[in-house]
Amino acid sequence: MATTTPDLTVIGGGFAGLTAAVTAAEAGASVTLHESHHTLGGRARTAEGPYRTHDGPHALYSAGPHWTWLKQRDLLGPLAPIPPVEGSRLRFHHRGALRRTPPLALLRLLRRRSEHAPVDVDFMTWATRHVGEEGARAAAHYTSVALFHHDPGSLSAAFVQERLRRSAKVPPEAHYPRGGWASVIDRMAARAWNLGVRVETLSRVDSVPTGGGPVIVATSLDSARRLLGDSSLTWASGRTTLIDLAVRTRRGDAFIVSGLDFPAWLERFTAQDRSLAPRGQQLVQGHIPVAPHESKADGTARAERLLDLGFPGWRDRVTWRRDALANGRTGAVDLPGTTWRDRPAIDRGDGVYLVGDQVAAPGVLSEVSFNSAVEATTLALTGSRPGLRAA
């Protein structure tokens, strides 16, 4: 049986791969998408079962470009708002105790525009000049919510300051898809199928297809490096202990515990979406960055210190638990003297394009994947068959 050569091949069915496939199909391209897993989603996949945990992103930032793109296509779906009473249970771990308000120095830094922070100076040095060492360290550690890095103060001041301002905006930019990211992925997959995208799951690609149209590689940077045989595909990322915990409900538990003495973030996600755990239980997920010489257990120990403070008696209330270590899977971080433009380029030559959260595209968290996917698709279709319009 004869098969039609696709105008575009996408390798990887996560958020970036689906964005590329949908964008290309909307432009009139014939698209085939390969996903090695039995389900789509990648790190945007939500676990099946009674506890709807995530290995990757939790929130969508409403000021980001992907928010508008999803909303225009009716792919955003219902959101899970944070009840005001829960929002009042945000706590900051500072000077060994939980506090209701952040240090004044952190609030002072929020008034400084991101573009005024230098690229070639580390955040700790720059922020210390303005608010002192203790305040600078607290602000750097707060950004762990968006950085997943054990030493945010060592990164480029411009890079960290943008994430500090974005993650601390009032009203917050972060919004939560009801049911987890899987609901968004399901809607994106349905649109891809309706547009005629050929989706092949359990389809592992070990070499870049040749003889057809352009190829978009939408995998992790590690996988792309092996697939393309290109040792230059590297960029700094973080190592993070991930903790997923279900506990029996207790009135007064914290909603969020933000680590300011050390980078850490714990969040009770059932505060805004009760569908994530069985009735009478709460789902707490957190990440605690660890240094290269530290182990998963080091991060777990720090998480348990915060759990003792924010969730009294949690050890006797646990109904389910999972700990893991994410190594280089938490997005790009930019060292002093570098910006997103210095990361691995999207256009790899010979009709091959690279997308994901560690490539040369702007944005915060999943915005990098989205922006790179749209850019790669535009580049791929510009040089493709006549009659195809760029996205």
N, C-alpha and C positions, 0 to 999 in steps of 0.2 A: 504494500500500500504506500503510495507516494505521500510525502509530507511536505508542507510548505515551509520554506526557510523563513524564520522570523526576521522582521526588520530590526528587532532588538531582543537581546537575551539578558535577563537579570538573574544573577546568582545570589541568592539569599532572600528569604521571605519575611524579614523583620520590618520594622516601621520604615526604614530607609528604602528597602527593596520594594515594598508595596507602594510607597510614594512615587518611586520612579516608574513602576509598572502602570499605575493609574494615570500619571501625567503623560506618559508616552501613548497609552491607548486613547486617551482623550484627544491627542493630536493626530490620531488616525493610524498609528503604527500597529503592526502585528507583533505581539509581545509574548515571549515564553519566560516564565519564572520558575526557577529551580530552588527547592528548599529541602535540605537534608533531613530535617526533623519531620515527624508525622503531622505536625500542626504548624501553622504560620505564627509569626509574632516575634521570634528571636528573644531579645531581652525585654521586649514589651509583652511577653507572654504572661498570662495570669494562671497560676496553678489550678488544676481541677481538684474537686473535693470540697470538704466543708470549710477549709481555710484558704481563702482566695489571696494567696501571697504573690509577691512580685520579685523577680530577680533583677529588674531594672527600674525604669521610671515609674513614679506614682502620679505625678501631677502634670498638668498642662499649664503653661504660662500664657495668660490671656493677651499679653502684649507681643507674643511671638508670632512669626509669620505662619507657622503651621496651624495656629488657632484659627486664623482667618480662612486658610485653605480648607480645613476640615469643616468649618461652619458653612462656607459657601456651598459645599457638596452634601450638606446634611449628614455628615459623618461624625460630628462631635457627640451627638446623643445626649441623654439626660446627665446632669451633673449632680454631685452629692454635696450640698452646701454644708458649711461648718456651723452648727448651732452656736449662737452667741455665748451660751453658758459654757460650752466646751472651749471656745476660743479664749475664754478668760482663764483657762487652766494651762496656758503656756508657761513653762518654768525655765529659768536659766540657772545652770550649775556654775556658780561663781564663788571663788574663795571658800570652796568646800561645802557650800550649802545651796539649796534651791531657793531662788529668788523670783519674785513676780515681775520685776522690771530689769532691763539690761543696764549695764554701766552707762553713765552719761557720756563717756568717751565714745562708746559705740554709736550712740545717737548723733554725736557731733560729726563723726566720720560719714554718716549717711547723707549729710548735707553737701558733701563734696562730690562734684560731678565726676563720673568715671573718666571722661576725656581729659581731666586735669591730672590724673594719676599717671606717672611716667611708666613707660614700657620697660626701660632699661635699669630700673631700680626695683629691688624686692619690696614686697608690701610691708614687711615688718619695719624696714628702715624708713620708708616714706611715711607710714602711719605714725611711727614713734615721734617724728618731727612735729606732728600736729596734735597728738593727744597723749603722748607719753607711752612708755613701754607696756605697762599693764593694760591700758585701754587698747593699744594696737594688737596685743596678743589675744585679748578677748574677742575683738572684731575678726581677727584672722580665723580663730577657732569657730566662730559662729558660721563662717562660710562653708563649713564642712557639709552643711545641708545640700550644697550645690557643687562641692569639689571632691569629696571622698578622698582627701589627701591628708597624710599625717602631719605635714608641716606647711600649711597654706601661707604662712608668713614668708616663706622662702621663694614664693612664686612671684611673677611679674605683678607690680602694683596695679597696673592698668587692668590686667586680667582678673585679679581678685576683687578690686573695687567695683567692677561692673557686676559681679555676682553678688557682692554684698548688697548693693543697692537694689538689684532685681529681687533678691530673696527676702528683703525686709520692707518692701513697699507696703503702704497702707492707703486704701484697702489692698489686700494681697493679690498678686498676680496669679498665684497658684490655685488651680481648680482641679477637682477630682472627678474623673468619669465614673458614673455609677456602675458598679460591677467590676471595676478595675479596667486596666488597659485592654484586656481581652475583648471588651465590648467595642472599643474603637477599632481594634484589629479586625474583628469580625465584620464590621460595617465596611472597612476598607477592602477586605477580601471579597465581599459580596459585590462591591462596585467594580473591582477588577474583573471578576467573572462575568458580570453583566456587560462589560465593555469588550468581552471576547479574549481577555488575557488567558493564555494557557498556563495553568498552575499545576506544577508537578511536585508533589511532596514525596518524601523518602527518596529524593533524587540528589545524590551526592555527586558533585562535579569535581573531578580531580585535575582537570586541565582546561584552559580557556578554549571554548569552541572556536574553530577556524573555518573560514570559507563562507560565513554568513554575514550578518550585519554586526553592528557594534555590540559590545558586551559591557554591562554595568556590574561591577563586583560590589555587592552590598553585604559584606561579611565583616567580622572583626578584623582588625589590622593584622593580628597574628595569622589568621586564616588566609587573608589576602597575600601576606608575605610568602606563605608556603605555596599558594595556588599560582602566584605569578612568578615565583622564584626570584623575588626582588628583595635583597637584604636591606635596602634603604628604607623600607616601609616600617619605620619605627617612630614612636613618639612617647614622651613621658605620660604616665597615667598614675593611678593610685593602687594601693593594696588595702582592702577593707574587709573587716569582719562583719558579716551580715547576720543578724539575729532575728528570727521569727518566733513569736511567742503568743500562745493563746492562754488567757487566764479567765477564771470565773469573775464575773462582773462585781465590782466594788465601788460604791459611791465615793467620789473624791479623788479617784486616780487622776494623775496628770494627763493632759492631752498630748503635749509635746514636752520633752526635756532636751534643751539645747545645751551642749557642753561648751563652756567658755574657759574652764580650767584646762581642758584638753579637747581636741576635736571629737565630737560625738553628736548623734541625733537619734532620739527615740520618739516614735509617734504612734499613737493609738488610732489606727485608721478606721476602726469601727465607730469612732466618734462622729464621723460624717457619713459613713456608709455601713449600715447594719447588715447588709447582705454578705459581708466578707467573712463572717464567722457565725456559728450556730447561736441560737437564742440563749441568752444568759452568759455568753462569753464575749471577751474582747480580744481583738487581734492587735498586737503590738509588733511593729517592725522597726528595726534600727540599723544604723551603720556606724561603725567605729573604725576610723582609719588606723592602720598599723604601719610602722616603719619597715624598711626592707629586712632588718635583722630581727623583727618581732614575729610572733606566731599568731595563729588564729586565737589561741587561748589567751594571749595578752589582751586582744581586743574584747574577748568575751568577759574577762575579769573587769575591765573598765565599764562595760555595759551593765554588769551586775551591780556595780557600785551605784550607778544611776537608777537602776530599777529599785534598789533598796530604798532610795530617797523618794522616787516619784510614784512607786507602786507598792506601798507597804503590804507585807505579807504575801508578795507575789509567789514566792517559792511554794507555799501551801495551796496556791490557787491554780497552778499550772495544769492545763489539760493537754497541751501539745507544744513541742518545741523543736526548732531546727536551727543549727548554726552552720555557717559556711564561710569560705574565704574567696573573695573576688580579687583576682590579681590581673591588673591591666585591663579590666572590663568596665571601668567607670568613667570613660571619656577622657579627652585630652586635657592636660594642664600645661600652661605656658610658663617657661622659666624666664627670668629677667633677660631682656634683649630679644625676645621672640614674641610673635603674635600668631594668630591663626593662619596668616599668610605663609608662615614658614613651615607649616605642617606638610605631610605628604600631599602632593598635588592631585587634584581630581582627574585630570587628563594624563593618562599614563602612556599615550601614544598608541599607534596601530589600532585605533578603534576601541581601546579598553579604557574604562572610566571607573574611578574608585569613589565610593561613598561610605559614610558612616560617621561616628562621633569623634574620630581622631584624625580627620582630614582637613584640608585647607578650605574651611567655610566658617563664617561667623555664627554667633549665637550662643545660647546657654543650654546645656544639657541636650535634650532631643532636638532642639532647634538646629544644631550642627548637622545631624543626620538629615533632617528635612531639607535644609538649604543646599547641602551637597547633592542630594538626590535630584532636586529640581535643576540645579546647575549642570549636573552630569547628563540629565535627559536632554536639556536644551542643546548642549554640545554634541551629543550623539545624534540627535535628529537633524541638526543643522547640516551635517555632512552625510545624511542618509538619502533615501530615495526621493526623487522629485514628487511633489504633491503632499509631502508630510510637512506640517507646520511646527515650528518650535514651540515648546510649552510656554 
